[in-house]
Amino acid sequence: MKKEIKRKWFYTQSPEDVWEYLTKADLIEKWLMPNDFLLKVNHEFTYTTNPIPDLGLSGVFYCKILEIIPLKKLVYSWAGGMDKDNPTLNTIVEWTLESKENGTELSLVHTGFKNENASILDAMYNGWDTHIQNMIKDLNSK
């Protein structure tokens, strides 16, 4: 079984512009979901969305920032399930930005999925792309 999601997208914008959409709570909400994100190592934050009982998700994801390399890399944990104290999903999200000649390449590596997370992994694989397309659309409208 596949245990991770690896995706790449290209932006015509600078790494600074893309970085803002990964690290500012109001911009994250535009493309991903409501949150209380703060760019600080060890900051614990949540993403909230509608419950998805078929996947065993309450709609609240519990995250903690693990690593920040400004304008280059952001890593945080991502846990969820029906109960905060007993998550069925316990993963790591790693964003990497690379400056390219005509813009920025954004890479996502989302790891730590277990066999019992197969349906969630499948949903998130396409979900990440849908959300990133929302980010690209908003960036392009600036």
KEPA-204999 format. One record per atom (N, C-alpha, C): residue number from 1; chain; residue in one letter; y, x, z; atom name. Coordinates in Angstrom, 2 decimals, always signed. Example, Ala and Ser with C-alpha at 12.3 -4.5 7.8 and 13.67 -1.06 7.14 Angstrom:
! KEPA-204999
[atom 1, A, A, [-5.69, +13.19, +7.80], N] [atom 1, A, A, [-4.50, +12.30, +7.80], CA] [atom 1, A, A, [-3.30, +13.20, +7.80], C] [atom 2, A, S, [-2.25, +12.85, +7.08], N] [atom 2, A, S, [-1.06, +13.67, +7.14], CA] [atom 2, A, S, [+0.03, +12.90, +7.87], C] 
This chain:
! KEPA-204999
[atom 1, A, M, [-1.19, +0.83, +0.00], N] [atom 1, A, M, [+0.00, +0.00, +0.00], CA] [atom 1, A, M, [+1.25, +0.87, +0.00], C] [atom 2, A, K, [+2.24, +0.42, -0.73], N] [atom 2, A, K, [+3.52, +1.09, -0.76], CA] [atom 2, A, K, [+4.18, +0.99, +0.61], C] [atom 3, A, K, [+4.77, +2.10, +1.10], N] [atom 3, A, K, [+5.34, +2.12, +2.45], CA] [atom 3, A, K, [+6.84, +2.38, +2.47], C] [atom 4, A, E, [+7.45, +2.48, +1.27], N] [atom 4, A, E, [+8.89, +2.76, +1.25], CA] [atom 4, A, E, [+9.53, +2.19, -0.01], C] [atom 5, A, I, [+10.84, +2.09, +0.06], N] [atom 5, A, I, [+11.65, +1.65, -1.07], CA] [atom 5, A, I, [+12.53, +2.83, -1.46], C] [atom 6, A, K, [+12.50, +3.17, -2.74], N] [atom 6, A, K, [+13.39, +4.21, -3.27], CA] [atom 6, A, K, [+14.13, +3.61, -4.46], C] [atom 7, A, R, [+15.46, +3.64, -4.39], N] [atom 7, A, R, [+16.29, +3.08, -5.46], CA] [atom 7, A, R, [+17.49, +3.99, -5.69], C] [atom 8, A, K, [+18.04, +3.95, -6.91], N] [atom 8, A, K, [+19.26, +4.69, -7.25], CA] [atom 8, A, K, [+20.15, +3.80, -8.10], C] [atom 9, A, W, [+21.45, +3.94, -7.88], N] [atom 9, A, W, [+22.44, +3.21, -8.66], CA] [atom 9, A, W, [+23.58, +4.16, -9.01], C] [atom 10, A, F, [+24.26, +3.86, -10.11], N] [atom 10, A, F, [+25.39, +4.68, -10.52], CA] [atom 10, A, F, [+26.67, +3.85, -10.47], C] [atom 11, A, Y, [+27.71, +4.46, -9.95], N] [atom 11, A, Y, [+29.03, +3.83, -9.85], CA] [atom 11, A, Y, [+30.04, +4.67, -10.61], C] [atom 12, A, T, [+30.99, +4.02, -11.23], N] [atom 12, A, T, [+32.07, +4.76, -11.88], CA] [atom 12, A, T, [+33.13, +5.17, -10.86], C] [atom 13, A, Q, [+33.04, +4.65, -9.65], N] [atom 13, A, Q, [+33.99, +4.98, -8.60], CA] [atom 13, A, Q, [+33.64, +6.31, -7.92], C] [atom 14, A, S, [+34.59, +6.80, -7.16], N] [atom 14, A, S, [+34.41, +8.06, -6.42], CA] [atom 14, A, S, [+33.48, +7.86, -5.23], C] [atom 15, A, P, [+32.93, +8.97, -4.70], N] [atom 15, A, P, [+32.12, +8.86, -3.48], CA] [atom 15, A, P, [+32.91, +8.24, -2.33], C] [atom 16, A, E, [+34.21, +8.51, -2.25], N] [atom 16, A, E, [+35.04, +7.94, -1.18], CA] [atom 16, A, E, [+35.04, +6.42, -1.23], C] [atom 17, A, D, [+35.17, +5.86, -2.44], N] [atom 17, A, D, [+35.18, +4.41, -2.59], CA] [atom 17, A, D, [+33.82, +3.79, -2.23], C] [atom 18, A, V, [+32.75, +4.41, -2.69], N] [atom 18, A, V, [+31.41, +3.90, -2.38], CA] [atom 18, A, V, [+31.12, +4.04, -0.89], C] [atom 19, A, W, [+31.50, +5.16, -0.30], N] [atom 19, A, W, [+31.30, +5.41, +1.14], CA] [atom 19, A, W, [+31.94, +4.30, +1.98], C] [atom 20, A, E, [+33.13, +3.87, +1.59], N] [atom 20, A, E, [+33.79, +2.80, +2.34], CA] [atom 20, A, E, [+32.94, +1.54, +2.39], C] [atom 21, A, Y, [+32.26, +1.23, +1.29], N] [atom 21, A, Y, [+31.43, +0.04, +1.24], CA] [atom 21, A, Y, [+30.14, +0.18, +2.07], C] [atom 22, A, L, [+29.79, +1.39, +2.42], N] [atom 22, A, L, [+28.63, +1.62, +3.29], CA] [atom 22, A, L, [+29.02, +1.71, +4.76], C] [atom 23, A, T, [+30.32, +1.92, +5.04], N] [atom 23, A, T, [+30.71, +2.28, +6.41], CA] [atom 23, A, T, [+31.81, +1.43, +7.03], C] [atom 24, A, K, [+32.34, +0.47, +6.34], N] [atom 24, A, K, [+33.38, -0.40, +6.91], CA] [atom 24, A, K, [+32.81, -1.81, +7.03], C] [atom 25, A, A, [+32.81, -2.33, +8.26], N] [atom 25, A, A, [+32.15, -3.61, +8.55], CA] [atom 25, A, A, [+32.61, -4.73, +7.63], C] [atom 26, A, D, [+33.91, -4.84, +7.36], N] [atom 26, A, D, [+34.39, -5.94, +6.53], CA] [atom 26, A, D, [+33.92, -5.79, +5.08], C] [atom 27, A, L, [+33.80, -4.56, +4.59], N] [atom 27, A, L, [+33.30, -4.35, +3.23], CA] [atom 27, A, L, [+31.79, -4.53, +3.17], C] [atom 28, A, I, [+31.07, -4.09, +4.19], N] [atom 28, A, I, [+29.61, -4.30, +4.25], CA] [atom 28, A, I, [+29.30, -5.80, +4.20], C] [atom 29, A, E, [+30.10, -6.58, +4.89], N] [atom 29, A, E, [+29.87, -8.02, +4.91], CA] [atom 29, A, E, [+30.03, -8.63, +3.52], C] [atom 30, A, K, [+30.90, -8.07, +2.70], N] [atom 30, A, K, [+31.10, -8.60, +1.34], CA] [atom 30, A, K, [+29.86, -8.48, +0.47], C] [atom 31, A, W, [+29.10, -7.40, +0.65], N] [atom 31, A, W, [+27.95, -7.20, -0.24], CA] [atom 31, A, W, [+26.60, -7.33, +0.43], C] [atom 32, A, L, [+26.55, -7.22, +1.76], N] [atom 32, A, L, [+25.24, -7.25, +2.42], CA] [atom 32, A, L, [+25.13, -8.44, +3.37], C] [atom 33, A, M, [+25.73, -8.34, +4.55], N] [atom 33, A, M, [+25.67, -9.45, +5.49], CA] [atom 33, A, M, [+26.62, -9.18, +6.66], C] [atom 34, A, P, [+26.94, -10.22, +7.45], N] [atom 34, A, P, [+27.78, -10.02, +8.64], CA] [atom 34, A, P, [+27.17, -8.97, +9.56], C] [atom 35, A, N, [+28.06, -8.22, +10.23], N] [atom 35, A, N, [+27.60, -7.08, +11.02], CA] [atom 35, A, N, [+28.65, -6.68, +12.04], C] [atom 36, A, D, [+28.26, -5.81, +12.94], N] [atom 36, A, D, [+29.23, -5.19, +13.86], CA] [atom 36, A, D, [+29.10, -3.67, +13.77], C] [atom 37, A, F, [+29.07, -3.20, +12.55], N] [atom 37, A, F, [+28.92, -1.79, +12.22], CA] [atom 37, A, F, [+30.13, -0.98, +12.70], C] [atom 38, A, L, [+29.87, +0.20, +13.18], N] [atom 38, A, L, [+30.91, +1.16, +13.54], CA] [atom 38, A, L, [+30.36, +2.54, +13.18], C] [atom 39, A, L, [+31.12, +3.30, +12.44], N] [atom 39, A, L, [+30.67, +4.61, +11.95], CA] [atom 39, A, L, [+30.71, +5.63, +13.08], C] [atom 40, A, K, [+29.63, +5.66, +13.85], N] [atom 40, A, K, [+29.53, +6.56, +15.01], CA] [atom 40, A, K, [+28.05, +6.78, +15.32], C] [atom 41, A, V, [+27.64, +8.03, +15.38], N] [atom 41, A, V, [+26.24, +8.33, +15.69], CA] [atom 41, A, V, [+25.87, +7.69, +17.02], C] [atom 42, A, N, [+24.69, +7.08, +17.05], N] [atom 42, A, N, [+24.10, +6.36, +18.18], CA] [atom 42, A, N, [+24.68, +4.96, +18.38], C] [atom 43, A, H, [+25.64, +4.55, +17.55], N] [atom 43, A, H, [+26.15, +3.19, +17.67], CA] [atom 43, A, H, [+25.05, +2.20, +17.29], C] [atom 44, A, E, [+24.82, +1.22, +18.14], N] [atom 44, A, E, [+23.85, +0.17, +17.87], CA] [atom 44, A, E, [+24.60, -1.03, +17.32], C] [atom 45, A, F, [+24.10, -1.59, +16.21], N] [atom 45, A, F, [+24.76, -2.71, +15.58], CA] [atom 45, A, F, [+23.72, -3.67, +15.03], C] [atom 46, A, T, [+24.20, -4.83, +14.63], N] [atom 46, A, T, [+23.29, -5.83, +14.06], CA] [atom 46, A, T, [+23.81, -6.30, +12.70], C] [atom 47, A, Y, [+22.85, -6.70, +11.88], N] [atom 47, A, Y, [+23.11, -7.45, +10.66], CA] [atom 47, A, Y, [+22.57, -8.84, +10.94], C] [atom 48, A, T, [+23.27, -9.87, +10.49], N] [atom 48, A, T, [+22.77, -11.23, +10.70], CA] [atom 48, A, T, [+22.74, -12.00, +9.38], C] [atom 49, A, T, [+21.69, -12.76, +9.23], N] [atom 49, A, T, [+21.52, -13.62, +8.05], CA] [atom 49, A, T, [+20.74, -14.84, +8.49], C] [atom 50, A, N, [+20.39, -15.69, +7.56], N] [atom 50, A, N, [+19.59, -16.86, +7.88], CA] [atom 50, A, N, [+18.17, -16.44, +8.25], C] [atom 51, A, P, [+17.56, -17.14, +9.21], N] [atom 51, A, P, [+16.17, -16.83, +9.55], CA] [atom 51, A, P, [+15.25, -16.99, +8.33], C] [atom 52, A, I, [+14.22, -16.14, +8.30], N] [atom 52, A, I, [+13.22, -16.21, +7.24], CA] [atom 52, A, I, [+11.86, -16.29, +7.93], C] [atom 53, A, P, [+11.51, -17.47, +8.46], N] [atom 53, A, P, [+10.27, -17.59, +9.24], CA] [atom 53, A, P, [+9.01, -17.25, +8.45], C] [atom 54, A, D, [+9.02, -17.49, +7.14], N] [atom 54, A, D, [+7.84, -17.17, +6.33], CA] [atom 54, A, D, [+7.54, -15.67, +6.35], C] [atom 55, A, L, [+8.57, -14.85, +6.58], N] [atom 55, A, L, [+8.38, -13.40, +6.66], CA] [atom 55, A, L, [+8.38, -12.91, +8.11], C] [atom 56, A, G, [+8.47, -13.83, +9.05], N] [atom 56, A, G, [+8.47, -13.46, +10.46], CA] [atom 56, A, G, [+9.77, -12.80, +10.89], C] [atom 57, A, L, [+10.90, -13.24, +10.31], N] [atom 57, A, L, [+12.20, -12.63, +10.61], CA] [atom 57, A, L, [+13.15, -13.67, +11.19], C] [atom 58, A, S, [+13.76, -13.34, +12.30], N] [atom 58, A, S, [+14.69, -14.25, +12.97], CA] [atom 58, A, S, [+16.04, -14.34, +12.28], C] [atom 59, A, G, [+16.33, -13.37, +11.40], N] [atom 59, A, G, [+17.64, -13.32, +10.75], CA] [atom 59, A, G, [+18.58, -12.32, +11.39], C] [atom 60, A, V, [+18.14, -11.68, +12.47], N] [atom 60, A, V, [+18.93, -10.63, +13.11], CA] [atom 60, A, V, [+18.18, -9.31, +12.96], C] [atom 61, A, F, [+18.89, -8.31, +12.44], N] [atom 61, A, F, [+18.31, -6.97, +12.30], CA] [atom 61, A, F, [+19.06, -6.04, +13.24], C] [atom 62, A, Y, [+18.30, -5.27, +14.00], N] [atom 62, A, Y, [+18.85, -4.38, +15.01], CA] [atom 62, A, Y, [+18.83, -2.96, +14.48], C] [atom 63, A, C, [+19.99, -2.33, +14.46], N] [atom 63, A, C, [+20.13, -1.02, +13.84], CA] [atom 63, A, C, [+20.81, -0.04, +14.77], C] [atom 64, A, K, [+20.59, +1.24, +14.51], N] [atom 64, A, K, [+21.24, +2.30, +15.27], CA] [atom 64, A, K, [+21.51, +3.47, +14.33], C] [atom 65, A, I, [+22.74, +3.94, +14.34], N] [atom 65, A, I, [+23.11, +5.04, +13.45], CA] [atom 65, A, I, [+22.50, +6.34, +13.98], C] [atom 66, A, L, [+21.76, +7.02, +13.10], N] [atom 66, A, L, [+21.05, +8.23, +13.46], CA] [atom 66, A, L, [+21.72, +9.50, +12.94], C] [atom 67, A, E, [+22.36, +9.41, +11.76], N] [atom 67, A, E, [+22.95, +10.61, +11.16], CA] [atom 67, A, E, [+24.11, +10.21, +10.24], C] [atom 68, A, I, [+25.16, +11.01, +10.30], N] [atom 68, A, I, [+26.32, +10.82, +9.42], CA] [atom 68, A, I, [+26.73, +12.18, +8.88], C] [atom 69, A, I, [+26.78, +12.29, +7.56], N] [atom 69, A, I, [+27.42, +13.42, +6.90], CA] [atom 69, A, I, [+28.48, +12.76, +6.02], C] [atom 70, A, P, [+29.75, +12.78, +6.45], N] [atom 70, A, P, [+30.78, +12.01, +5.76], CA] [atom 70, A, P, [+30.77, +12.22, +4.24], C] [atom 71, A, L, [+30.84, +11.08, +3.55], N] [atom 71, A, L, [+30.90, +11.00, +2.10], CA] [atom 71, A, L, [+29.62, +11.45, +1.40], C] [atom 72, A, K, [+28.57, +11.78, +2.17], N] [atom 72, A, K, [+27.33, +12.28, +1.58], CA] [atom 72, A, K, [+26.07, +11.56, +2.04], C] [atom 73, A, K, [+25.97, +11.27, +3.35], N] [atom 73, A, K, [+24.71, +10.73, +3.86], CA] [atom 73, A, K, [+24.94, +9.87, +5.10], C] [atom 74, A, L, [+24.21, +8.75, +5.14], N] [atom 74, A, L, [+24.24, +7.84, +6.28], CA] [atom 74, A, L, [+22.80, +7.39, +6.53], C] [atom 75, A, V, [+22.34, +7.56, +7.78], N] [atom 75, A, V, [+20.97, +7.17, +8.14], CA] [atom 75, A, V, [+21.03, +6.29, +9.38], C] [atom 76, A, Y, [+20.29, +5.16, +9.32], N] [atom 76, A, Y, [+20.19, +4.31, +10.50], CA] [atom 76, A, Y, [+18.83, +3.63, +10.56], C] [atom 77, A, S, [+18.46, +3.28, +11.79], N] [atom 77, A, S, [+17.23, +2.51, +11.97], CA] [atom 77, A, S, [+17.51, +1.06, +11.60], C] [atom 78, A, W, [+16.45, +0.34, +11.29], N] [atom 78, A, W, [+16.56, -1.07, +10.88], CA] [atom 78, A, W, [+15.31, -1.77, +11.40], C] [atom 79, A, A, [+15.46, -2.59, +12.44], N] [atom 79, A, A, [+14.31, -3.27, +13.05], CA] [atom 79, A, A, [+14.55, -4.77, +13.04], C] [atom 80, A, G, [+13.47, -5.51, +12.96], N] [atom 80, A, G, [+13.59, -6.96, +12.97], CA] [atom 80, A, G, [+12.25, -7.63, +13.21], C] [atom 81, A, G, [+12.31, -8.90, +13.37], N] [atom 81, A, G, [+11.14, -9.72, +13.64], CA] [atom 81, A, G, [+11.61, -11.02, +14.24], C] [atom 82, A, M, [+10.77, -11.65, +15.00], N] [atom 82, A, M, [+11.17, -12.89, +15.66], CA] [atom 82, A, M, [+11.69, -12.63, +17.07], C] [atom 83, A, D, [+11.52, -11.39, +17.55], N] [atom 83, A, D, [+11.89, -11.04, +18.92], CA] [atom 83, A, D, [+12.42, -9.61, +18.95], C] [atom 84, A, K, [+13.61, -9.41, +19.49], N] [atom 84, A, K, [+14.23, -8.08, +19.54], CA] [atom 84, A, K, [+13.33, -7.06, +20.26], C] [atom 85, A, D, [+12.69, -7.50, +21.31], N] [atom 85, A, D, [+11.89, -6.58, +22.12], CA] [atom 85, A, D, [+10.51, -6.28, +21.54], C] [atom 86, A, N, [+10.14, -7.00, +20.49], N] [atom 86, A, N, [+8.84, -6.79, +19.88], CA] [atom 86, A, N, [+8.98, -6.89, +18.35], C] [atom 87, A, P, [+9.72, -5.93, +17.74], N] [atom 87, A, P, [+9.95, -6.03, +16.30], CA] [atom 87, A, P, [+8.67, -5.81, +15.50], C] [atom 88, A, T, [+8.53, -6.59, +14.45], N] [atom 88, A, T, [+7.41, -6.40, +13.54], CA] [atom 88, A, T, [+7.80, -5.47, +12.40], C] [atom 89, A, L, [+9.10, -5.23, +12.26], N] [atom 89, A, L, [+9.64, -4.34, +11.25], CA] [atom 89, A, L, [+10.44, -3.27, +11.97], C] [atom 90, A, N, [+10.07, -2.02, +11.76], N] [atom 90, A, N, [+10.76, -0.91, +12.42], CA] [atom 90, A, N, [+10.89, +0.22, +11.41], C] [atom 91, A, T, [+12.03, +0.27, +10.72], N] [atom 91, A, T, [+12.19, +1.13, +9.56], CA] [atom 91, A, T, [+13.45, +2.00, +9.66], C] [atom 92, A, I, [+13.60, +2.88, +8.68], N] [atom 92, A, I, [+14.77, +3.76, +8.59], CA] [atom 92, A, I, [+15.39, +3.59, +7.20], C] [atom 93, A, V, [+16.71, +3.43, +7.18], N] [atom 93, A, V, [+17.48, +3.32, +5.94], CA] [atom 93, A, V, [+18.28, +4.61, +5.78], C] [atom 94, A, E, [+18.14, +5.24, +4.62], N] [atom 94, A, E, [+18.88, +6.48, +4.34], CA] [atom 94, A, E, [+19.65, +6.31, +3.03], C] [atom 95, A, W, [+20.98, +6.41, +3.13], N] [atom 95, A, W, [+21.85, +6.37, +1.96], CA] [atom 95, A, W, [+22.33, +7.78, +1.66], C] [atom 96, A, T, [+22.29, +8.18, +0.41], N] [atom 96, A, T, [+22.80, +9.49, -0.02], CA] [atom 96, A, T, [+23.73, +9.28, -1.20], C] [atom 97, A, L, [+24.90, +9.89, -1.13], N] [atom 97, A, L, [+25.87, +9.82, -2.22], CA] [atom 97, A, L, [+25.98, +11.19, -2.87], C] [atom 98, A, E, [+26.00, +11.20, -4.19], N] [atom 98, A, E, [+26.15, +12.45, -4.93], CA] [atom 98, A, E, [+27.23, +12.25, -5.99], C] [atom 99, A, S, [+28.22, +13.11, -5.92], N] [atom 99, A, S, [+29.30, +13.07, -6.91], CA] [atom 99, A, S, [+28.74, +13.49, -8.27], C] [atom 100, A, K, [+29.04, +12.69, -9.29], N] [atom 100, A, K, [+28.62, +12.98, -10.65], CA] [atom 100, A, K, [+29.87, +13.10, -11.52], C] [atom 101, A, E, [+29.69, +13.57, -12.74], N] [atom 101, A, E, [+30.82, +13.79, -13.64], CA] [atom 101, A, E, [+31.72, +12.55, -13.79], C] [atom 102, A, N, [+31.11, +11.39, -13.95], N] [atom 102, A, N, [+31.90, +10.19, -14.19], CA] [atom 102, A, N, [+31.81, +9.17, -13.06], C] [atom 103, A, G, [+31.48, +9.63, -11.85], N] [atom 103, A, G, [+31.39, +8.69, -10.74], CA] [atom 103, A, G, [+30.49, +9.18, -9.63], C] [atom 104, A, T, [+29.66, +8.26, -9.13], N] [atom 104, A, T, [+28.85, +8.53, -7.94], CA] [atom 104, A, T, [+27.46, +7.95, -8.12], C] [atom 105, A, E, [+26.44, +8.73, -7.75], N] [atom 105, A, E, [+25.08, +8.22, -7.69], CA] [atom 105, A, E, [+24.78, +7.90, -6.23], C] [atom 106, A, L, [+24.35, +6.68, -5.98], N] [atom 106, A, L, [+23.97, +6.23, -4.64], CA] [atom 106, A, L, [+22.46, +6.09, -4.61], C] [atom 107, A, S, [+21.83, +6.76, -3.65], N] [atom 107, A, S, [+20.38, +6.69, -3.49], CA] [atom 107, A, S, [+20.06, +6.01, -2.17], C] [atom 108, A, L, [+19.03, +5.20, -2.20], N] [atom 108, A, L, [+18.51, +4.54, -1.01], CA] [atom 108, A, L, [+17.06, +4.93, -0.83], C] [atom 109, A, V, [+16.70, +5.35, +0.36], N] [atom 109, A, V, [+15.31, +5.53, +0.74], CA] [atom 109, A, V, [+15.13, +4.73, +2.03], C] [atom 110, A, H, [+14.30, +3.70, +1.96], N] [atom 110, A, H, [+14.05, +2.82, +3.10], CA] [atom 110, A, H, [+12.58, +2.99, +3.46], C] [atom 111, A, T, [+12.30, +3.64, +4.59], N] [atom 111, A, T, [+10.94, +4.04, +4.96], CA] [atom 111, A, T, [+10.46, +3.36, +6.25], C] [atom 112, A, G, [+9.15, +3.50, +6.50], N] [atom 112, A, G, [+8.57, +3.05, +7.75], CA] [atom 112, A, G, [+7.87, +1.71, +7.69], C] [atom 113, A, F, [+7.72, +1.16, +6.50], N] [atom 113, A, F, [+7.03, -0.12, +6.38], CA] [atom 113, A, F, [+5.54, +0.07, +6.69], C] [atom 114, A, K, [+4.98, -0.89, +7.40], N] [atom 114, A, K, [+3.55, -0.88, +7.72], CA] [atom 114, A, K, [+2.83, -1.88, +6.81], C] [atom 115, A, N, [+1.51, -1.84, +6.84], N] [atom 115, A, N, [+0.73, -2.77, +6.02], CA] [atom 115, A, N, [+1.14, -4.22, +6.24], C] [atom 116, A, E, [+1.39, -4.59, +7.52], N] [atom 116, A, E, [+1.76, -5.97, +7.82], CA] [atom 116, A, E, [+3.16, -6.33, +7.34], C] [atom 117, A, N, [+3.91, -5.35, +6.86], N] [atom 117, A, N, [+5.26, -5.59, +6.32], CA] [atom 117, A, N, [+5.28, -5.71, +4.80], C] [atom 118, A, A, [+4.12, -5.84, +4.16], N] [atom 118, A, A, [+4.06, -5.84, +2.69], CA] [atom 118, A, A, [+4.95, -6.91, +2.07], C] [atom 119, A, S, [+4.95, -8.12, +2.60], N] [atom 119, A, S, [+5.78, -9.19, +2.04], CA] [atom 119, A, S, [+7.26, -8.89, +2.24], C] [atom 120, A, I, [+7.61, -8.33, +3.38], N] [atom 120, A, I, [+9.01, -7.98, +3.65], CA] [atom 120, A, I, [+9.45, -6.86, +2.71], C] [atom 121, A, L, [+8.61, -5.85, +2.53], N] [atom 121, A, L, [+8.93, -4.75, +1.61], CA] [atom 121, A, L, [+9.17, -5.29, +0.21], C] [atom 122, A, D, [+8.31, -6.16, -0.28], N] [atom 122, A, D, [+8.48, -6.74, -1.61], CA] [atom 122, A, D, [+9.81, -7.48, -1.72], C] [atom 123, A, A, [+10.13, -8.28, -0.72], N] [atom 123, A, A, [+11.38, -9.05, -0.74], CA] [atom 123, A, A, [+12.59, -8.11, -0.67], C] [atom 124, A, M, [+12.49, -7.08, +0.15], N] [atom 124, A, M, [+13.62, -6.17, +0.31], CA] [atom 124, A, M, [+13.82, -5.28, -0.92], C] [atom 125, A, Y, [+12.76, -4.96, -1.62], N] [atom 125, A, Y, [+12.90, -4.12, -2.81], CA] [atom 125, A, Y, [+13.87, -4.77, -3.80], C] [atom 126, A, N, [+13.64, -6.02, -4.11], N] [atom 126, A, N, [+14.54, -6.74, -5.01], CA] [atom 126, A, N, [+15.84, -7.12, -4.32], C] [atom 127, A, G, [+15.76, -7.41, -3.04], N] [atom 127, A, G, [+16.95, -7.77, -2.28], CA] [atom 127, A, G, [+18.00, -6.68, -2.26], C] [atom 128, A, W, [+17.55, -5.43, -2.09], N] [atom 128, A, W, [+18.51, -4.32, -2.09], CA] [atom 128, A, W, [+19.27, -4.28, -3.41], C] [atom 129, A, D, [+18.56, -4.44, -4.51], N] [atom 129, A, D, [+19.24, -4.39, -5.81], CA] [atom 129, A, D, [+20.24, -5.53, -5.96], C] [atom 130, A, T, [+19.85, -6.73, -5.54], N] [atom 130, A, T, [+20.76, -7.87, -5.61], CA] [atom 130, A, T, [+22.02, -7.60, -4.81], C] [atom 131, A, H, [+21.87, -7.08, -3.61], N] [atom 131, A, H, [+23.03, -6.79, -2.76], CA] [atom 131, A, H, [+23.89, -5.67, -3.36], C] [atom 132, A, I, [+23.25, -4.65, -3.88], N] [atom 132, A, I, [+24.01, -3.55, -4.49], CA] [atom 132, A, I, [+24.80, -4.04, -5.69], C] [atom 133, A, Q, [+24.22, -4.96, -6.46], N] [atom 133, A, Q, [+24.96, -5.52, -7.60], CA] [atom 133, A, Q, [+26.21, -6.25, -7.12], C] [atom 134, A, N, [+26.12, -6.89, -5.94], N] [atom 134, A, N, [+27.30, -7.53, -5.34], CA] [atom 134, A, N, [+28.36, -6.48, -4.99], C] [atom 135, A, M, [+27.91, -5.34, -4.46], N] [atom 135, A, M, [+28.84, -4.27, -4.12], CA] [atom 135, A, M, [+29.53, -3.75, -5.38], C] [atom 136, A, I, [+28.73, -3.50, -6.43], N] [atom 136, A, I, [+29.28, -2.98, -7.69], CA] [atom 136, A, I, [+30.31, -3.96, -8.25], C] [atom 137, A, K, [+29.99, -5.24, -8.23], N] [atom 137, A, K, [+30.90, -6.27, -8.73], CA] [atom 137, A, K, [+32.22, -6.24, -7.95], C] [atom 138, A, D, [+32.13, -6.15, -6.63], N] [atom 138, A, D, [+33.34, -6.14, -5.81], CA] [atom 138, A, D, [+34.15, -4.86, -6.05], C] [atom 139, A, L, [+33.47, -3.72, -6.14], N] [atom 139, A, L, [+34.16, -2.46, -6.42], CA] [atom 139, A, L, [+34.86, -2.51, -7.78], C] [atom 140, A, N, [+34.20, -3.09, -8.76], N] [atom 140, A, N, [+34.78, -3.16, -10.11], CA] [atom 140, A, N, [+35.95, -4.12, -10.20], C] [atom 141, A, S, [+36.05, -5.05, -9.25], N] [atom 141, A, S, [+37.15, -6.02, -9.28], CA] [atom 141, A, S, [+38.42, -5.49, -8.59], C] [atom 142, A, K, [+38.31, -4.31, -7.99], N] [atom 142, A, K, [+39.46, -3.73, -7.28], CA] [atom 142, A, K, [+40.53, -3.27, -8.24], C] 
